[in-house]
Amino acid sequence: MYNFKMTYPLKFRQHVLAIKEQEKLTYAQTATRFCIGTASLMRWAKRIEPCLTRDKPASK
């Protein structure tokens, strides 16, 4: 079984949100600039720490 972690590092998240505030960009503009999803940015704005556990049981 493979264990792919698809999270961005905390430093990167902080950097992206700092640039968004400094340059007064929208979520869409920031997402385009850094090639990430707008939903990710909105989620980071609420909770910046990456989620390390999963509350959902395995599907198999």
PQR file of N, CA, C, O and H, with PARSE charges and radii, in Angstrom:
ATOM      1  N   MET A   1       0.850  -1.187   0.000 -0.4000 1.5000
ATOM      2  CA  MET A   1       0.000   0.000   0.000 -0.0000 2.0000
ATOM      3  C   MET A   1       0.891   1.244   0.000  0.5500 1.7000
ATOM      4  O   MET A   1       1.917   1.282   0.679 -0.5500 1.4000
ATOM      5  N   TYR A   2       0.502   2.229  -0.744 -0.4000 1.5000
ATOM      6  CA  TYR A   2       1.259   3.468  -0.845 -0.0000 2.0000
ATOM      7  C   TYR A   2       0.721   4.508   0.125  0.5500 1.7000
ATOM      8  O   TYR A   2      -0.476   4.550   0.408 -0.5500 1.4000
ATOM      9  H   TYR A   2      -0.331   2.199  -1.296  0.4000 1.0000
ATOM     10  N   ASN A   3       1.608   5.337   0.624 -0.4000 1.5000
ATOM     11  CA  ASN A   3       1.211   6.395   1.534 -0.0000 2.0000
ATOM     12  C   ASN A   3       1.628   7.733   0.914  0.5500 1.7000
ATOM     13  O   ASN A   3       2.740   8.209   1.146 -0.5500 1.4000
ATOM     14  H   ASN A   3       2.580   5.303   0.393  0.4000 1.0000
ATOM     15  N   PHE A   4       0.745   8.329   0.135 -0.4000 1.5000
ATOM     16  CA  PHE A   4       1.036   9.598  -0.507 -0.0000 2.0000
ATOM     17  C   PHE A   4       0.534  10.735   0.368  0.5500 1.7000
ATOM     18  O   PHE A   4      -0.661  10.830   0.647 -0.5500 1.4000
ATOM     19  H   PHE A   4      -0.158   7.943  -0.054  0.4000 1.0000
ATOM     20  N   LYS A   5       1.437  11.587   0.797 -0.4000 1.5000
ATOM     21  CA  LYS A   5       1.041  12.768   1.551 -0.0000 2.0000
ATOM     22  C   LYS A   5       0.915  13.908   0.564  0.5500 1.7000
ATOM     23  O   LYS A   5       1.883  14.284  -0.098 -0.5500 1.4000
ATOM     24  H   LYS A   5       2.408  11.510   0.570  0.4000 1.0000
ATOM     25  N   MET A   6      -0.274  14.450   0.471 -0.4000 1.5000
ATOM     26  CA  MET A   6      -0.526  15.508  -0.499 -0.0000 2.0000
ATOM     27  C   MET A   6      -0.692  16.865   0.194  0.5500 1.7000
ATOM     28  O   MET A   6      -1.413  17.734  -0.296 -0.5500 1.4000
ATOM     29  H   MET A   6      -1.060  14.145   1.008  0.4000 1.0000
ATOM     30  N   THR A   7      -0.024  17.037   1.331 -0.4000 1.5000
ATOM     31  CA  THR A   7      -0.164  18.294   2.045 -0.0000 2.0000
ATOM     32  C   THR A   7       0.985  19.230   1.699  0.5500 1.7000
ATOM     33  O   THR A   7       2.098  18.796   1.402 -0.5500 1.4000
ATOM     34  H   THR A   7       0.561  16.331   1.730  0.4000 1.0000
ATOM     35  N   TYR A   8       0.689  20.516   1.746 -0.4000 1.5000
ATOM     36  CA  TYR A   8       1.721  21.523   1.558 -0.0000 2.0000
ATOM     37  C   TYR A   8       2.338  21.842   2.913  0.5500 1.7000
ATOM     38  O   TYR A   8       1.635  21.827   3.923 -0.5500 1.4000
ATOM     39  H   TYR A   8      -0.215  20.868   1.987  0.4000 1.0000
ATOM     40  N   PRO A   9       3.643  22.130   2.959 -0.5600 1.5000
ATOM     41  CA  PRO A   9       4.287  22.446   4.238  0.2800 2.0000
ATOM     42  C   PRO A   9       3.700  23.714   4.874  0.5500 1.7000
ATOM     43  O   PRO A   9       3.174  24.585   4.181 -0.5500 1.4000
ATOM     44  N   LEU A  10       3.799  23.797   6.177 -0.4000 1.5000
ATOM     45  CA  LEU A  10       3.265  24.928   6.923 -0.0000 2.0000
ATOM     46  C   LEU A  10       3.914  26.241   6.481  0.5500 1.7000
ATOM     47  O   LEU A  10       3.228  27.256   6.361 -0.5500 1.4000
ATOM     48  H   LEU A  10       4.226  23.090   6.740  0.4000 1.0000
ATOM     49  N   LYS A  11       5.218  26.231   6.241 -0.4000 1.5000
ATOM     50  CA  LYS A  11       5.929  27.447   5.802 -0.0000 2.0000
ATOM     51  C   LYS A  11       5.380  27.960   4.479  0.5500 1.7000
ATOM     52  O   LYS A  11       5.216  29.167   4.299 -0.5500 1.4000
ATOM     53  H   LYS A  11       5.775  25.406   6.339  0.4000 1.0000
ATOM     54  N   PHE A  12       5.092  27.042   3.544 -0.4000 1.5000
ATOM     55  CA  PHE A  12       4.546  27.429   2.253 -0.0000 2.0000
ATOM     56  C   PHE A  12       3.162  28.040   2.423  0.5500 1.7000
ATOM     57  O   PHE A  12       2.847  29.051   1.795 -0.5500 1.4000
ATOM     58  H   PHE A  12       5.225  26.062   3.690  0.4000 1.0000
ATOM     59  N   ARG A  13       2.338  27.433   3.266 -0.4000 1.5000
ATOM     60  CA  ARG A  13       0.990  27.952   3.517 -0.0000 2.0000
ATOM     61  C   ARG A  13       1.056  29.363   4.088  0.5500 1.7000
ATOM     62  O   ARG A  13       0.318  30.249   3.658 -0.5500 1.4000
ATOM     63  H   ARG A  13       2.594  26.612   3.776  0.4000 1.0000
ATOM     64  N   GLN A  14       1.949  29.567   5.061 -0.4000 1.5000
ATOM     65  CA  GLN A  14       2.100  30.890   5.667 -0.0000 2.0000
ATOM     66  C   GLN A  14       2.573  31.906   4.628  0.5500 1.7000
ATOM     67  O   GLN A  14       2.096  33.041   4.608 -0.5500 1.4000
ATOM     68  H   GLN A  14       2.549  28.847   5.409  0.4000 1.0000
ATOM     69  N   HIS A  15       3.506  31.504   3.770 -0.4000 1.5000
ATOM     70  CA  HIS A  15       4.027  32.387   2.728 -0.0000 2.0000
ATOM     71  C   HIS A  15       2.929  32.804   1.753  0.5500 1.7000
ATOM     72  O   HIS A  15       2.804  33.979   1.410 -0.5500 1.4000
ATOM     73  H   HIS A  15       3.893  30.582   3.787  0.4000 1.0000
ATOM     74  N   VAL A  16       2.142  31.837   1.314 -0.4000 1.5000
ATOM     75  CA  VAL A  16       1.063  32.119   0.353 -0.0000 2.0000
ATOM     76  C   VAL A  16       0.043  33.084   0.948  0.5500 1.7000
ATOM     77  O   VAL A  16      -0.367  34.040   0.290 -0.5500 1.4000
ATOM     78  H   VAL A  16       2.243  30.882   1.593  0.4000 1.0000
ATOM     79  N   LEU A  17      -0.368  32.836   2.187 -0.4000 1.5000
ATOM     80  CA  LEU A  17      -1.349  33.722   2.820 -0.0000 2.0000
ATOM     81  C   LEU A  17      -0.771  35.105   3.099  0.5500 1.7000
ATOM     82  O   LEU A  17      -1.493  36.101   3.051 -0.5500 1.4000
ATOM     83  H   LEU A  17      -0.035  32.059   2.722  0.4000 1.0000
ATOM     84  N   ALA A  18       0.524  35.172   3.390 -0.4000 1.5000
ATOM     85  CA  ALA A  18       1.170  36.473   3.603 -0.0000 2.0000
ATOM     86  C   ALA A  18       1.200  37.279   2.312  0.5500 1.7000
ATOM     87  O   ALA A  18       0.926  38.479   2.329 -0.5500 1.4000
ATOM     88  H   ALA A  18       1.111  34.363   3.429  0.4000 1.0000
ATOM     89  N   ILE A  19       1.526  36.642   1.200 -0.4000 1.5000
ATOM     90  CA  ILE A  19       1.541  37.320  -0.110 -0.0000 2.0000
ATOM     91  C   ILE A  19       0.134  37.799  -0.454  0.5500 1.7000
ATOM     92  O   ILE A  19      -0.043  38.903  -0.970 -0.5500 1.4000
ATOM     93  H   ILE A  19       1.749  35.667   1.186  0.4000 1.0000
ATOM     94  N   LYS A  20      -0.865  36.965  -0.168 -0.4000 1.5000
ATOM     95  CA  LYS A  20      -2.254  37.344  -0.438 -0.0000 2.0000
ATOM     96  C   LYS A  20      -2.611  38.625   0.309  0.5500 1.7000
ATOM     97  O   LYS A  20      -3.240  39.519  -0.258 -0.5500 1.4000
ATOM     98  H   LYS A  20      -0.722  36.068   0.250  0.4000 1.0000
ATOM     99  N   GLU A  21      -2.216  38.720   1.570 -0.4000 1.5000
ATOM    100  CA  GLU A  21      -2.525  39.906   2.369 -0.0000 2.0000
ATOM    101  C   GLU A  21      -1.709  41.120   1.922  0.5500 1.7000
ATOM    102  O   GLU A  21      -2.251  42.219   1.802 -0.5500 1.4000
ATOM    103  H   GLU A  21      -1.705  37.994   2.030  0.4000 1.0000
ATOM    104  N   GLN A  22      -0.424  40.930   1.677 -0.4000 1.5000
ATOM    105  CA  GLN A  22       0.458  42.042   1.293 -0.0000 2.0000
ATOM    106  C   GLN A  22       0.028  42.692  -0.016  0.5500 1.7000
ATOM    107  O   GLN A  22       0.005  43.917  -0.139 -0.5500 1.4000
ATOM    108  H   GLN A  22       0.016  40.037   1.775  0.4000 1.0000
ATOM    109  N   GLU A  23      -0.309  41.862  -0.980 -0.4000 1.5000
ATOM    110  CA  GLU A  23      -0.642  42.377  -2.307 -0.0000 2.0000
ATOM    111  C   GLU A  23      -2.140  42.545  -2.510  0.5500 1.7000
ATOM    112  O   GLU A  23      -2.592  42.911  -3.594 -0.5500 1.4000
ATOM    113  H   GLU A  23      -0.291  40.867  -0.880  0.4000 1.0000
ATOM    114  N   LYS A  24      -2.914  42.271  -1.447 -0.4000 1.5000
ATOM    115  CA  LYS A  24      -4.373  42.423  -1.482 -0.0000 2.0000
ATOM    116  C   LYS A  24      -5.001  41.677  -2.670  0.5500 1.7000
ATOM    117  O   LYS A  24      -5.800  42.226  -3.427 -0.5500 1.4000
ATOM    118  H   LYS A  24      -2.546  41.973  -0.566  0.4000 1.0000
ATOM    119  N   LEU A  25      -4.607  40.409  -2.798 -0.4000 1.5000
ATOM    120  CA  LEU A  25      -5.114  39.566  -3.873 -0.0000 2.0000
ATOM    121  C   LEU A  25      -6.375  38.836  -3.418  0.5500 1.7000
ATOM    122  O   LEU A  25      -6.593  38.639  -2.223 -0.5500 1.4000
ATOM    123  H   LEU A  25      -3.957  39.962  -2.183  0.4000 1.0000
ATOM    124  N   THR A  26      -7.189  38.445  -4.369 -0.4000 1.5000
ATOM    125  CA  THR A  26      -8.350  37.615  -4.066 -0.0000 2.0000
ATOM    126  C   THR A  26      -7.878  36.165  -3.952  0.5500 1.7000
ATOM    127  O   THR A  26      -6.738  35.841  -4.284 -0.5500 1.4000
ATOM    128  H   THR A  26      -7.012  38.605  -5.340  0.4000 1.0000
ATOM    129  N   TYR A  27      -8.777  35.302  -3.476 -0.4000 1.5000
ATOM    130  CA  TYR A  27      -8.427  33.883  -3.402 -0.0000 2.0000
ATOM    131  C   TYR A  27      -8.147  33.322  -4.797  0.5500 1.7000
ATOM    132  O   TYR A  27      -7.219  32.534  -4.977 -0.5500 1.4000
ATOM    133  H   TYR A  27      -9.703  35.565  -3.206  0.4000 1.0000
ATOM    134  N   ALA A  28      -8.943  33.726  -5.772 -0.4000 1.5000
ATOM    135  CA  ALA A  28      -8.758  33.219  -7.143 -0.0000 2.0000
ATOM    136  C   ALA A  28      -7.417  33.668  -7.729  0.5500 1.7000
ATOM    137  O   ALA A  28      -6.725  32.879  -8.373 -0.5500 1.4000
ATOM    138  H   ALA A  28      -9.697  34.367  -5.625  0.4000 1.0000
ATOM    139  N   GLN A  29      -7.056  34.914  -7.510 -0.4000 1.5000
ATOM    140  CA  GLN A  29      -5.782  35.424  -8.028 -0.0000 2.0000
ATOM    141  C   GLN A  29      -4.601  34.719  -7.359  0.5500 1.7000
ATOM    142  O   GLN A  29      -3.620  34.371  -8.017 -0.5500 1.4000
ATOM    143  H   GLN A  29      -7.618  35.555  -6.987  0.4000 1.0000
ATOM    144  N   THR A  30      -4.706  34.514  -6.055 -0.4000 1.5000
ATOM    145  CA  THR A  30      -3.636  33.833  -5.324 -0.0000 2.0000
ATOM    146  C   THR A  30      -3.513  32.385  -5.769  0.5500 1.7000
ATOM    147  O   THR A  30      -2.406  31.874  -5.942 -0.5500 1.4000
ATOM    148  H   THR A  30      -5.502  34.796  -5.520  0.4000 1.0000
ATOM    149  N   ALA A  31      -4.639  31.730  -5.953 -0.4000 1.5000
ATOM    150  CA  ALA A  31      -4.625  30.333  -6.394 -0.0000 2.0000
ATOM    151  C   ALA A  31      -3.983  30.189  -7.764  0.5500 1.7000
ATOM    152  O   ALA A  31      -3.214  29.258  -8.001 -0.5500 1.4000
ATOM    153  H   ALA A  31      -5.538  32.145  -5.813  0.4000 1.0000
ATOM    154  N   THR A  32      -4.297  31.104  -8.659 -0.4000 1.5000
ATOM    155  CA  THR A  32      -3.704  31.075  -9.996 -0.0000 2.0000
ATOM    156  C   THR A  32      -2.201  31.319  -9.931  0.5500 1.7000
ATOM    157  O   THR A  32      -1.427  30.654 -10.619 -0.5500 1.4000
ATOM    158  H   THR A  32      -4.922  31.860  -8.467  0.4000 1.0000
ATOM    159  N   ARG A  33      -1.800  32.267  -9.110 -0.4000 1.5000
ATOM    160  CA  ARG A  33      -0.373  32.609  -9.003 -0.0000 2.0000
ATOM    161  C   ARG A  33       0.459  31.449  -8.484  0.5500 1.7000
ATOM    162  O   ARG A  33       1.565  31.215  -8.970 -0.5500 1.4000
ATOM    163  H   ARG A  33      -2.429  32.808  -8.552  0.4000 1.0000
ATOM    164  N   PHE A  34      -0.061  30.718  -7.499 -0.4000 1.5000
ATOM    165  CA  PHE A  34       0.700  29.631  -6.887 -0.0000 2.0000
ATOM    166  C   PHE A  34       0.284  28.249  -7.379  0.5500 1.7000
ATOM    167  O   PHE A  34       0.794  27.245  -6.881 -0.5500 1.4000
ATOM    168  H   PHE A  34      -0.960  30.908  -7.104  0.4000 1.0000
ATOM    169  N   CYS A  35      -0.621  28.174  -8.332 -0.4000 1.5000
ATOM    170  CA  CYS A  35      -1.086  26.902  -8.918 -0.0000 2.0000
ATOM    171  C   CYS A  35      -1.634  25.944  -7.863  0.5500 1.7000
ATOM    172  O   CYS A  35      -1.262  24.772  -7.818 -0.5500 1.4000
ATOM    173  H   CYS A  35      -1.036  28.989  -8.736  0.4000 1.0000
ATOM    174  N   ILE A  36      -2.519  26.460  -7.019 -0.4000 1.5000
ATOM    175  CA  ILE A  36      -3.195  25.645  -6.020 -0.0000 2.0000
ATOM    176  C   ILE A  36      -4.684  25.955  -6.086  0.5500 1.7000
ATOM    177  O   ILE A  36      -5.087  26.936  -6.711 -0.5500 1.4000
ATOM    178  H   ILE A  36      -2.822  27.413  -7.055  0.4000 1.0000
ATOM    179  N   GLY A  37      -5.489  25.143  -5.458 -0.4000 1.5000
ATOM    180  CA  GLY A  37      -6.933  25.322  -5.508 -0.0000 2.0000
ATOM    181  C   GLY A  37      -7.428  26.429  -4.590  0.5500 1.7000
ATOM    182  O   GLY A  37      -6.853  26.684  -3.532 -0.5500 1.4000
ATOM    183  H   GLY A  37      -5.162  24.346  -4.950  0.4000 1.0000
ATOM    184  N   THR A  38      -8.501  27.078  -5.013 -0.4000 1.5000
ATOM    185  CA  THR A  38      -9.084  28.136  -4.186 -0.0000 2.0000
ATOM    186  C   THR A  38      -9.661  27.552  -2.893  0.5500 1.7000
ATOM    187  O   THR A  38      -9.612  28.199  -1.847 -0.5500 1.4000
ATOM    188  H   THR A  38      -8.968  26.870  -5.873  0.4000 1.0000
ATOM    189  N   ALA A  39     -10.202  26.347  -2.957 -0.4000 1.5000
ATOM    190  CA  ALA A  39     -10.745  25.707  -1.756 -0.0000 2.0000
ATOM    191  C   ALA A  39      -9.635  25.474  -0.733  0.5500 1.7000
ATOM    192  O   ALA A  39      -9.857  25.611   0.470 -0.5500 1.4000
ATOM    193  H   ALA A  39     -10.242  25.821  -3.807  0.4000 1.0000
ATOM    194  N   SER A  40      -8.455  25.126  -1.204 -0.4000 1.5000
ATOM    195  CA  SER A  40      -7.327  24.932  -0.295 -0.0000 2.0000
ATOM    196  C   SER A  40      -6.991  26.227   0.427  0.5500 1.7000
ATOM    197  O   SER A  40      -6.771  26.232   1.638 -0.5500 1.4000
ATOM    198  H   SER A  40      -8.274  25.015  -2.181  0.4000 1.0000
ATOM    199  N   LEU A  41      -6.953  27.316  -0.312 -0.4000 1.5000
ATOM    200  CA  LEU A  41      -6.651  28.620   0.298 -0.0000 2.0000
ATOM    201  C   LEU A  41      -7.680  28.997   1.353  0.5500 1.7000
ATOM    202  O   LEU A  41      -7.327  29.471   2.433 -0.5500 1.4000
ATOM    203  H   LEU A  41      -7.132  27.312  -1.296  0.4000 1.0000
ATOM    204  N   MET A  42      -8.941  28.787   1.040 -0.4000 1.5000
ATOM    205  CA  MET A  42      -9.993  29.115   2.001 -0.0000 2.0000
ATOM    206  C   MET A  42      -9.888  28.241   3.253  0.5500 1.7000
ATOM    207  O   MET A  42     -10.128  28.705   4.367 -0.5500 1.4000
ATOM    208  H   MET A  42      -9.227  28.402   0.162  0.4000 1.0000
ATOM    209  N   ARG A  43      -9.533  26.986   3.056 -0.4000 1.5000
ATOM    210  CA  ARG A  43      -9.365  26.074   4.188 -0.0000 2.0000
ATOM    211  C   ARG A  43      -8.167  26.513   5.040  0.5500 1.7000
ATOM    212  O   ARG A  43      -8.232  26.468   6.269 -0.5500 1.4000
ATOM    213  H   ARG A  43      -9.339  26.608   2.151  0.4000 1.0000
ATOM    214  N   TRP A  44      -7.072  26.938   4.389 -0.4000 1.5000
ATOM    215  CA  TRP A  44      -5.895  27.407   5.111 -0.0000 2.0000
ATOM    216  C   TRP A  44      -6.196  28.670   5.903  0.5500 1.7000
ATOM    217  O   TRP A  44      -5.656  28.863   6.992 -0.5500 1.4000
ATOM    218  H   TRP A  44      -7.019  26.974   3.391  0.4000 1.0000
ATOM    219  N   ALA A  45      -7.044  29.523   5.370 -0.4000 1.5000
ATOM    220  CA  ALA A  45      -7.383  30.763   6.073 -0.0000 2.0000
ATOM    221  C   ALA A  45      -8.118  30.447   7.386  0.5500 1.7000
ATOM    222  O   ALA A  45      -7.998  31.191   8.359 -0.5500 1.4000
ATOM    223  H   ALA A  45      -7.483  29.367   4.485  0.4000 1.0000
ATOM    224  N   LYS A  46      -8.872  29.349   7.409 -0.4000 1.5000
ATOM    225  CA  LYS A  46      -9.590  28.952   8.624 -0.0000 2.0000
ATOM    226  C   LYS A  46      -8.672  28.191   9.583  0.5500 1.7000
ATOM    227  O   LYS A  46      -8.693  28.416  10.793 -0.5500 1.4000
ATOM    228  H   LYS A  46      -8.970  28.745   6.618  0.4000 1.0000
ATOM    229  N   ARG A  47      -7.872  27.294   9.024 -0.4000 1.5000
ATOM    230  CA  ARG A  47      -6.992  26.445   9.844 -0.0000 2.0000
ATOM    231  C   ARG A  47      -5.722  26.191   9.055  0.5500 1.7000
ATOM    232  O   ARG A  47      -5.733  25.454   8.069 -0.5500 1.4000
ATOM    233  H   ARG A  47      -7.855  27.111   8.041  0.4000 1.0000
ATOM    234  N   ILE A  48      -4.613  26.809   9.492 -0.4000 1.5000
ATOM    235  CA  ILE A  48      -3.385  26.760   8.699 -0.0000 2.0000
ATOM    236  C   ILE A  48      -2.593  25.464   8.900  0.5500 1.7000
ATOM    237  O   ILE A  48      -1.833  25.072   8.014 -0.5500 1.4000
ATOM    238  H   ILE A  48      -4.604  27.408  10.293  0.4000 1.0000
ATOM    239  N   GLU A  49      -2.752  24.798  10.033 -0.4000 1.5000
ATOM    240  CA  GLU A  49      -1.987  23.582  10.277 -0.0000 2.0000
ATOM    241  C   GLU A  49      -2.502  22.438   9.409  0.5500 1.7000
ATOM    242  O   GLU A  49      -3.713  22.269   9.266 -0.5500 1.4000
ATOM    243  H   GLU A  49      -3.369  25.116  10.753  0.4000 1.0000
ATOM    244  N   PRO A  50      -1.597  21.653   8.828 -0.5600 1.5000
ATOM    245  CA  PRO A  50      -2.048  20.506   8.042  0.2800 2.0000
ATOM    246  C   PRO A  50      -2.699  19.452   8.938  0.5500 1.7000
ATOM    247  O   PRO A  50      -2.290  19.260  10.083 -0.5500 1.4000
ATOM    248  N   CYS A  51      -3.689  18.791   8.418 -0.4000 1.5000
ATOM    249  CA  CYS A  51      -4.395  17.743   9.148 -0.0000 2.0000
ATOM    250  C   CYS A  51      -3.560  16.461   9.067  0.5500 1.7000
ATOM    251  O   CYS A  51      -3.266  15.976   7.974 -0.5500 1.4000
ATOM    252  H   CYS A  51      -4.021  18.947   7.488  0.4000 1.0000
ATOM    253  N   LEU A  52      -3.185  15.922  10.216 -0.4000 1.5000
ATOM    254  CA  LEU A  52      -2.312  14.753  10.236 -0.0000 2.0000
ATOM    255  C   LEU A  52      -3.060  13.438  10.452  0.5500 1.7000
ATOM    256  O   LEU A  52      -2.491  12.362  10.266 -0.5500 1.4000
ATOM    257  H   LEU A  52      -3.424  16.316  11.104  0.4000 1.0000
ATOM    258  N   THR A  53      -4.321  13.521  10.839 -0.4000 1.5000
ATOM    259  CA  THR A  53      -5.109  12.306  11.038 -0.0000 2.0000
ATOM    260  C   THR A  53      -6.364  12.370  10.178  0.5500 1.7000
ATOM    261  O   THR A  53      -6.765  13.431   9.701 -0.5500 1.4000
ATOM    262  H   THR A  53      -4.783  14.395  10.990  0.4000 1.0000
ATOM    263  N   ARG A  54      -6.954  11.228   9.999 -0.4000 1.5000
ATOM    264  CA  ARG A  54      -8.158  11.137   9.189 -0.0000 2.0000
ATOM    265  C   ARG A  54      -9.291  10.621  10.053  0.5500 1.7000
ATOM    266  O   ARG A  54      -9.140   9.593  10.713 -0.5500 1.4000
ATOM    267  H   ARG A  54      -6.628  10.365  10.386  0.4000 1.0000
ATOM    268  N   ASP A  55     -10.419  11.308  10.064 -0.4000 1.5000
ATOM    269  CA  ASP A  55     -11.553  10.921  10.883 -0.0000 2.0000
ATOM    270  C   ASP A  55     -12.481   9.920  10.188  0.5500 1.7000
ATOM    271  O   ASP A  55     -13.456   9.454  10.778 -0.5500 1.4000
ATOM    272  H   ASP A  55     -10.542  12.143   9.527  0.4000 1.0000
ATOM    273  N   LYS A  56     -12.179   9.608   8.974 -0.4000 1.5000
ATOM    274  CA  LYS A  56     -13.021   8.705   8.188 -0.0000 2.0000
ATOM    275  C   LYS A  56     -12.405   7.295   8.211  0.5500 1.7000
ATOM    276  O   LYS A  56     -11.195   7.154   8.036 -0.5500 1.4000
ATOM    277  H   LYS A  56     -11.387   9.987   8.495  0.4000 1.0000
ATOM    278  N   PRO A  57     -13.217   6.259   8.424 -0.5600 1.5000
ATOM    279  CA  PRO A  57     -12.675   4.903   8.404  0.2800 2.0000
ATOM    280  C   PRO A  57     -12.269   4.471   6.991  0.5500 1.7000
ATOM    281  O   PRO A  57     -12.722   5.038   5.997 -0.5500 1.4000
ATOM    282  N   ALA A  58     -11.417   3.468   6.932 -0.4000 1.5000
ATOM    283  CA  ALA A  58     -10.981   2.930   5.641 -0.0000 2.0000
ATOM    284  C   ALA A  58     -12.175   2.392   4.873  0.5500 1.7000
ATOM    285  O   ALA A  58     -13.112   1.857   5.464 -0.5500 1.4000
ATOM    286  H   ALA A  58     -11.049   3.008   7.740  0.4000 1.0000
ATOM    287  N   SER A  59     -12.140   2.533   3.560 -0.4000 1.5000
ATOM    288  CA  SER A  59     -13.278   2.121   2.743 -0.0000 2.0000
ATOM    289  C   SER A  59     -13.275   0.618   2.422  0.5500 1.7000
ATOM    290  O   SER A  59     -14.297   0.076   2.003 -0.5500 1.4000
ATOM    291  H   SER A  59     -11.378   2.968   3.080  0.4000 1.0000
ATOM    292  N   LYS A  60     -12.155  -0.041   2.613 -0.4000 1.5000
ATOM    293  CA  LYS A  60     -12.101  -1.485   2.323 -0.0000 2.0000
ATOM    294  C   LYS A  60     -11.964  -2.285   3.592  0.5500 1.7000
ATOM    295  O   LYS A  60     -11.903  -3.513   3.544 -0.5500 1.4000
ATOM    296  H   LYS A  60     -11.324   0.400   2.953  0.4000 1.0000
TER
END
